[in-house]
Amino acid sequence: MKRLAIVLAAGQGKRMKSKLYKVLHPVCGKPMVGHVLKTVGQVNCERSVVVVGHGAETVRSYLGDAAEYVLQAEQLGTGHAVKQAKELLGDEQGSTIVICGDTPLVTSETLEGLLALHENNKAAATVLTAHMDNPKGYGRVIRDEEGKVLRIVEQKDCSPEEDAVSEINTGTYCFDNAKLFDALEKVTNHNAQQEYYLTDVIGILKEAGEIVMAYQTEDPAESIGVNDRFALSQAEGYMRERITRRHMLNGVTIIDPASTYIGADVTIGADTILYPGTILKGNTVIGSQCEIGPNSELEDSVVADGATIKYSVLNQAEVGADSTVGPFAYLRPGAKLGEKVKVGDFVEVKNATIEDGSKVSHLSYIGDAKVGKNVNVGCGAITVNYDGYNKSVTEIEDDAFIGSNVNLIAPVKVGKGAFIVAGTTVTHSVPDNDLAIGRVRQENKPGYAEKIRARAIAKKNSKKQS
C-alpha cells in the first residue's frame, strides 16, 4: 500500500515572538520541520507534501527538493490546511500521515506502529494519542464503551466531562487518503474559533460507519507541539536525552551527558570518549576510539579513528587517524590533517592540508597551504597568505624543517628536505635540501643600553618640568 505524508507548516507562530518562522527553530541543531520530514521518510512515505504559509519561501529554501509544497494563503484551521494538498494528492490511493511541522519528537517507531494498526484494521482514520497527567490545552480523544474513538474535541469546545479526559490528541493521524479528502468537503467552521478543524473528520467518518482507531504512544513527550520558547526548551531537553542515550547504548562513553551537546545528525564510533563541555554540531562524524574534549566544539567536521581533540574548535575540518589537535587550536573550513599529525596549542589552520606525520606544535598560522609528510613547523611560524587583495598558496614538501618565527611570504615553495633557519622571512622558493636564512646581521654595541636608558629618563623628566 502506498504511503503518503502531509506536513502542516503554515502557522506563523506568534507565541515564539521571533522573526524566525516557527518550524525553522532548531531542536538539537536541526529545524523542527527537518526532523519531521526525516521521520516520515523513515517510514517509507513515497510523497511528502509540506503545507506552507507564513515564511513559505524560507521553508522551501531550507527543505529544497526533499518535499512538494502547497500554499495555505489564509490560516483557516488544520482542516483547511490539509485540504490544500488535494490538488497534489487527491487522486492517490493509500495511507496518508498528517503531522504538524512543530512536533519534532515523534519517532519513526511510533509512526510505524500507527501505520501498522491503521493498515491491518483497514481503518478510515487512526489517531495518535497520548496519556497526559495535565492535558490542558490539548484536544481530548472521546471513546465509546467499547474503547473505540467517537470524536476529538478541542480544548475550547470541551464540556466539563470531556475536559476531565486525560487521553489527548497529539495532532498526528493516519487516514485512508481517498476518504480523508471526501470527508474534508463536509467539514464546517461552526465552532468557537470559526476554523475548519481536521479533528471534525473523525466525527464525519464515524457517522458514515467507518472504522476509526487510536494508537497510544508510550512516550507522552512525543506529543509536544512547540508553540513557544518554553516548549522549545522542553523539546530540546527530551531530544538531547534521547540522542545521548542512543550513542551510549552504541558504545560511546559520555562522561557527563548534562554538559555534552550532540546534534541530531552527528555520527560517533564505538569506544570514543566525550569529555564535559563537548559540542558536536551539524553533520560531524567521529570515528572509533577517539577522545573529544573537554570543552571542544566541532561543526560539520570529520575525525578519524584514534584521534584526540582537546580544548579546540573545528569547523568544516578533517582530522586523520591517530592525530592530535589542541589544546586551544582552531581548524577552520578546508583544514585537512593526515594521519598522526600534531596540531598543538594556539595553532590556526585554514584551507590547508597537512600530510601524515607532520607537526605544527605551537603558536602558528597555516593558511592556504600544502604541507607534506614529516614536516616540522616551529613555534610562531606563519604562512603569509594575504596581500590585502589576493590569497596565495604556500607549499612545503616532505621532510622539510621550518624554524621558529619563520614568515613564508606566499606564493612560495619550500622543497623536499629543505631547512629554514629560525627568524627567516622567506620571499623566494627554496630548492630541495637547501638551507635558507634571511636575518639582519646582528651587531652588539658595548654599553649602549645604558645610554638608551639615560636618554629615556632625561626625556621623561623634561616632560614633567614643562
N, C-alpha and C positions, 0 to 999 in steps of 0.2 A: 504494500500500500504506500502511495506517495505521501511524503511528509513535507509540510509547508510551515512557514512561520511569519507572523505579523508582529513587529516590534513597535510599540507605541512610544513615540519620542517627539511629540508635538507640543507638549506643555511648556510654558515659559519658565516656571519655577520661581515665582516671585518671592517665596519664602527663603530661598537661598540668598537673597539680597546680593546678587553678584552680576557682573557684566558677562560672565561666562555662562553659556547656555547649560541648563541643568544637567542633562545627560552626559555632558562632556566633563563634568567634575570627576577627577580621578579617585579611584579606590585602589590602594596599593600600586600606584603608578600607571594605571590604565583607566581611561574614561569609562564610566559606568556602562554606556551603550556598547562599548567594545567588549566588556565582559559578557553581556547578554548575547551579543551576536556570536561570539565564540562558543557559548554554551549551546545555542540552538544548532550550531554547525556540528557539534559533537554528537548530537542525536540524529544526524543524517537528514536534516531538512534540506530538500533539494532546491527550494527557493525561499529566500528571506526578503520580506518587504518591510522597509522602515517607513513609518508614517511620521513625516516631519512637519513642523510648523514654524514657530519662532526659532531663529538661528538655523534655518534649513540649510543654507549654503555651507555653514561651518560644520554641520554634521556630515553633509555629503563629502566635504573636503577631507574629514578625518577617516570616514569609512571607505571612501573610494568605491571601487567596483566589487566590494565584498557584499553588497546588497543592492536590491532595487528600491526605488523611492516613490512615494506618493505624498502629495501636499494636502494637509488639512489647514486651509486658509483661515477658517474660523474655528475656535475651540469650543465645540458644542457638545462635548461629552465623549466618553470612551466608545459608545456605540457608533456615534458619528465618525469617530476616527477610524475604526475598523472598516466601516462602510466605504471609506475612500480607497481601500485596496481592491474593491470589487472589479474595477476595470482590468487589473492585472491578474487576479486570482479567481474571479467569479466563475469561470468555466472549468476550473480544476476539480478533480476528484481525489479525495484523500483526507488525511488528518491534518488539521491546522492548529498549531500552537499560537496562542495570543498571549503576549507577555509585555510588561512595561519596561522601557529602557532605563528606568531608575531602580531596578531590582537586581543588583549585581551579585547577590549571594545565592541565587538559585543555581543548583548544581545540575550537571548533566545526568547524574544518577537519579535525581528526583524527577527530571523531565522524562527520563526513560521509563521510570515506574508509572508516571502519569499516562504516557502514551500506551504502555502495555495494558494497563487497566482499561483504558478507553477502547483500544482496538480489540482486545479479547472479548469485551462485552458488547461490541458493535453499538457503542453509545453514540447519541447525537451530541452530547457535551459531557465533559468531565472537568470538574473544578479542583484546582489545587488548594487545599485548606491547611490550616494550622490551628493548634490549640494555644490560646493566649490567656495568661492569668489576668492581664489587664487589656481587654480588647477595644478600649476606647479609640475611636477614630477609624475603625475598620468595619467593612460590611460584614454582616452576620450570615452564616450559612444555616438555613432553616430546613430541618429534615422532618419526614413524617414518622409515624410509629414504627415503621419497618427500617428506619435509618436511611431511606432514600432522600435525595435532595428535592425539596419542594420549590425553594426560591432563595434568592440572595437579596438581603435588604440593606441598603446603605445606612450608615450611622444616623444621618439626619432624618431618615424616614422610619426609624425603628419605633415600634410600640415598646412599652415598658417590658413586656415579656420577651420580645425579640432582643432588646438591649441587654438582657441578662445572659444571653447565649455567649459561650466562650469560644466556639469554633468560628474562625474568621475566614473570609475570602482573601487569599493572597494577591488576587489580581492576575493570576496566571491560569489559563484554561487550555483545554484541547477540544476542538469541535470537528464534527463532520463538516467538511468545507462547504458543500452544497447547502446543507441545512442551516449553516451559520448565516449565509448571505440571504437565504429565503426568510429567515426569522428577523433579520435586521430591517427588512422592509416593513415590519409590523411594529417596530419599537417607536414609542411616542415620548414626548418630553413633559408628560403630566406628572411632575414631581416638584419637590421643594426647590431644586436648583434649576428647573426648566432645562434640563440637559437630557440627551439621549444616552441612557445607561446601557452598557454592554451586559450588565447583570440581568436586565429585563429579558434578554434572550433565553435565559434559563427558564423563567416562568412561561414564556411563549412555547418553548419546546415541551415542557411538562403538560401544558394544556392540550398540545397536539398528540399526547400519548407517547412521546419519545422517551428513550432511556437517558437519564441524567445521572452520572456517577460523581463521586467525590474521592479524591486521593489525598490523604493527610500526610504531610511531610513530618519526618521525625524531628527535624530541627526547626523550631519556630523562627530562628534568625533568618531563614531563607525568605520569610515573608516581609522583611524590612524593605519598604519603599522609601527612598531618600528624597525628602521634601525640604529639609533644612540642614544647617551645618551640624546640628547635634546628631541627627540621623546619619549624616555623612561620617561623623567620627565613630558612631557605633558600627557602621558597616566596615570601616577601616579596621577597627579592632577585631571584629569577628574574622575578617579575611586574613589579617596578619596571623592570627592564631591558627587558622586553617592551613596557611602556607607553611609556617614554621613546623607545624606538626607533620605535614606531608614530607618535608625534607628530612626531619629527624627520623621518621619511620623508614626513609630510604637510605639511612646510614650516614647522615651528616650530623656532626656534633655542633650544637649551638650552645655556647657556654651560658649565655643569658638571653633567652628569647625576648624578654621585655625590652632590651636595649638594642635589639637587632632588627633591621628593616630589610625585608626581601620583597622585591616586586613580583607581580603575578606571573611574569613571563621569564623569570630567571631560572636557569638550569644549574644544578650543583651535583658533582660526583660524590660517590661514597668515600668515607674516611677523610673528608675535608673538615677542617675545624674553623668555625666562625667565632671570633672573639668579640667582646662587647664593643658597641659603637659602630659595628659594621653596617654599611648601607649598600645594598645591591639593587640597581635600578635598570629599567629598560629590558633589553634582550641580552643581558650579561650571561655568559656561560663560564662556569668554573669547573675545572676538571676534578679528578680524584686526588686525595692525599695532599691537598693544598692547605695552607694556613693563611687566613684572611683576617686582617685586623691585628690589634684593636684600632678603632677609630679610623677606618678606611672607607672611602666611597668609590664605588665602581659603577659606571653607567655605560651600557652598550659596549662592554669590553669582553674579551676572551682571555681566559687564564688557563694554561695547560697544566697537566698533571704535575704535582710535586712542587709547584711554585709557592712563594711566600710573599705576601703583601702586607707591610706594616705602616700604619700612620700615613697613608698615602691616598692620592686622588688619581683615578684613571677615568678618562672619558674617550670612548671610541678607540681604545688601545688594545694591543695584543701582547701577551706575555708568554714566552715559550716555557717548555717543561724545565723544572728544577731551577728556574731563575728566581732572583730575589729583587724586590723593589722596596725601597724605603730604608729607614724611616723618613717621612716628610718629603717624598718625591711626588712629582706631578707629571703624569703621562697624558699628553693632550692628543687630540684626534690625529690619527695617522702614525702614532708611535707603535713600532713593531719590534719586539725583542725576540731573539732566537733562544736556543736552549742554553742553560747555565750562564745566563747573562746576569751581571750585577749592576743595578742602578741604585746608588746609595742616597745619603741624606742631602736634601736640598738640591736635587738634580731635577731639571726640567727637560723633557723630551717632547718634541713636536714634529709631526710629519717626517719621521726619521726611522730608518731601520738600523738595528744594532744586532749583528750576527753572533752566532754561537761563541760562548766563552769570553766575550769582551766585557770590560769593566769600565763603568763611569761612576766612581765611588763617592765623590764629594763636590758639592757647590759648583755644578757645571750646567751649561745650557747647550743642548744638542738639538738644533732645529734645521729642517730641510737638509738632512744629511743622510749619507750612506756609510755606515761604519762596518767594516769587515769582521772577520773572525779573529779572536785572541788579541784584540786591540786593548791597550791600557790608556785610558784618558785620565790625566792627572787632575788634581784639585784645582778648581777655578778655571778650567779650560772652557772656551766659548767658541761656537761657530757663529761668526758674524754674518748673518744671512740676509740682512735687510739694509738697503742703502737709502731708505726714505721713499723709494718708488717701486723697487722690484725685490722679489725674494730670489736668492740664488743658492745653488747646491754646493755642499762640501762633501768630498769623497775621501774616505780614509780606508786604505786597503788592509788586507790581513797582516797581522803581526806587527803593525806599526806601534810606536810609543809616542804618546803626546804628553809632554811635560806639564807641570803645574803652571797656571796662569798664562797659557798659550792662547792667542787670538788667531783664529783661522778665518781670514777675510775671503768670503765666498765671492765668485766661484773659484774654488781651488781644489787641488787633488794632492793627497799625500800617498806616496807609493808604498808598495808592499815592503814591510820590514824597515821603513824609514824611521828616523829618530828626530823628534822635535824637542830642542832644548827648552827647559823651563824659562818662562818670561819672554818667549819669542812671539813676534807678530808675523804670521805667515801671509805674504801677499802674492807669492808665486808658487806654482806647483812644485812638489818635492819628489824627485825620482826615487825608484826602488832603492832601498838600503842606504840612501843618503842621510846625512845629518844636516839639519837646518838650525841655524842660530841667528837671531836678529835682535840683539840687545845693543843699547847705547853703552859705549865703553865706560866703565866705572873709573872715577877719579876721586881720590881722597885728598882733602886739603887740611893739613895738620892744624889743630887748634881753631879751626874756623867756626865750630859750633858755638864757642864762647863769644865770638864776635857777633854772631847772629842773635844770640840771646840778649847781649848788651844793647844792641841796636833796637830790638823789640821793646825792651824795658824803657829805654830813653823815649821812644815814640809814645808809649803809654803814659809816662809821667808828663810829657809835654801836653797831651790832651787834657789831663786833669787840671793843670795850671791855667790853661786857657778857658 
